[in-house]
Each structure stands twice: as structure tokens, then as C-alpha cells.
Amino acid sequence: MHDTRDAAPQSVDETVAWLEARDYICDRRLATSIFLSMRLRRPLFLEGEAGVGKTEIAKVLAKGLGVPLVRLQCYEGIDINQAAYEWNVARQMLEIRLAEAGRAGGANPNLYRRDLLIERPLLSALSSRPAPVLLIDELDRADEPFEAFLLEVLSDFQMTIPEFGVVRAEEPPVVVLTSNRTREIHDALKRRCLYAWVDYPNAEQELEIVRRKAPGAAQRLSRDVVDFVQRARRLDLFKSPGVAETIDWTNALTALDAMSLDPESVSDTLGVLLKYQEDLGRLQGAEVGRILDEMRALTGQG
């Protein structure tokens, strides 16, 4: 029988190395939260700006543990039918017709059997063997009543279905929840989780990420891109570029055979890095030149 604990790292140091081996670079604080979540079987609640790598943690955990990833993408108006389960109404109606036709021995059919449940992500995660990694992504997009429904799942790894009973996980899934903090999540939910804030990586970490995710880029280009992005995040932008945008920009520039950054290459490709017109306007022309001049002055490059 597969047990995720057998494949999980056994210390924080091992967790750092275990994540790096799967191309996820993070600081020791975040690695500690990930290790404790796996060791203590506690859901891990991750907050941070969009694009800092919160969702990627769940993907790396599933790959590293050798188990499926069950993903619940939250959105406004999501309810139990989309997130947890629903009854197979078509089959229930068929059971009723068969009973009425006398093909079921005249007995009243049981319309609330386990095989008549349609599993959605939450129920699937509790029922699956081996236990998967359950990703509840962008919880802040869901409505507050949906948070209340999650409390039983997060505290007891079980779900009460009124017509059927309790479905309890034989082995608790590894649970990762993410939020971009567009609204505050209720304390009752946070209390059931370990918490970590995922920040933008520092320059050294981001350069290592780019080297792993965009290995075809020239060394100077990788350094230039990371330096530029780090400086851009200090500006008053509507949406600072995330790590995914850094990687995409590096790959785009590499596809254009760029070996380093210059005003023309930045201007032509800035839409890969920034996704709002206000930010593109903020970084056009003189501002790009100023950042590049600062970079060159610091490195002594002409």
C-alpha cells in the first residue's frame, strides 16, 4: 500500500534539497512549512501575490510523492455540486422507473447509494487510494459560505453527506490551499491549517529558477532579465511581474536570439512581462532607459 509518508523528506534540510531536485527553489522558512504540513498531516494555507509559485508547490509535491494531483479551482459562486459531489439524477430516475415496472422485485429502490454519487474534487480526494495531493486553488475567489463547508474536510478529512452519511479518508490527502488575498479568509479556516506567506524570490533565487526553467538562455541575458524584473517590482505597478512572467520573458528573448537586454528588445517584448496597459505605459521609453543605465552602472557594462 502506497503511503505518502514513505516518499516524503524526513527533515527540513532534506525538504530543501528534495524541492530543489524538482526545480522548486525556496527559502528555509517556506520549506519548513512544507515539511511540517507533510509530517503533521495538516493542510498548508499559502498566501501571496499572484505568480509567486504557490500553485506550483502542490504540483511539485504530487510529483515528488508519486501521487495524483486533485485540483479544485475556486471561483465566485462555486458550490457543493461543483466542488464536492452530486447525485446521479439520471440513474436515480432509471432506478425509479425500473421499480415502477416491477423489475426490482417490488422493493423501493435505495436512491442514495455510494455508487449513485458523482465525485467532484473534494470527495474524490477523500476517496482515492493512494491519497492524492488536494489543491484548493485561489480560495479567495470563492464566497465565504463555501469556506464553512470546507471546515469539516480540513479538520477531520471527512465529508458528511446528509442523504448518505460520512465519507472519511482512509489516509488523509496532502492539502494545499492558496489565496492571492483579494479578500481575507476567515480565521476558522486558517486555524485548521499551517500558514505560510509566499513572497517574490530574491535575485539569487530567481536567477537559479531562470537557469533551471530557461536553460537555453545566455548567462548574461538571464542575469539582465532578473535584475530588470527585480527593479521593476520596486516601481508603483498595478501588477508586479511574477516568476512565471520572468521565465516567459527570458524564453521570449531567447527565441529572438537576444544575448542581453537593450532598450529595443525590452520595448518590443514588454508585453510578455507586464499584462496591464497602465504598467506598460509606466515602463515605456525613458523609464526603461533609466533602469538599464542603473544596471549597466552597477555591473560596469557598456
Number of C-alpha atoms within 10 A of each C-alpha: 5 13 15 24 12 9 12 18 20 14 13 18 13 14 21 22 15 19 19 15 11 13 15 19 21 21 13 13 13 20 22 16 20 26 21 19 20 20 16 9 17 21 27 26 25 25 22 18 19 22 19 19 21 25 20 13 18 26 18 18 24 20 14 17 19 17 20 18 22 23 21 19 17 21 14 12 12 15 16 13 12 16 21 21 18 16 18 15 13 9 14 17 12 12 18 16 14 15 16 15 11 11 11 14 11 11 10 11 16 10 20 16 12 12 11 16 17 15 21 18 20 24 22 19 28 24 20 16 18 18 23 26 26 26 28 22 22 22 26 21 18 19 17 16 11 17 16 13 16 18 18 15 22 21 14 12 23 21 21 13 13 8 10 12 11 11 16 16 20 14 19 27 28 25 25 26 22 26 24 20 16 12 13 11 17 11 8 11 17 15 13 18 20 18 18 19 16 21 18 21 18 12 15 11 16 24 21 18 24 24 19 16 18 19 14 14 22 18 14 12 17 30 21 21 22 25 18 19 21 19 15 19 14 9 13 10 16 14 15 23 23 20 21 17 19 27 23 16 24 29 21 17 23 19 11 11 11 17 15 18 17 14 16 12 13 23 14 10 14 17 15 18 23 22 15 14 11 12 21 17 10 16 21 14 14 11 14 20 16 13 18 20 15 14 17 13 11 9 9 8 8 7
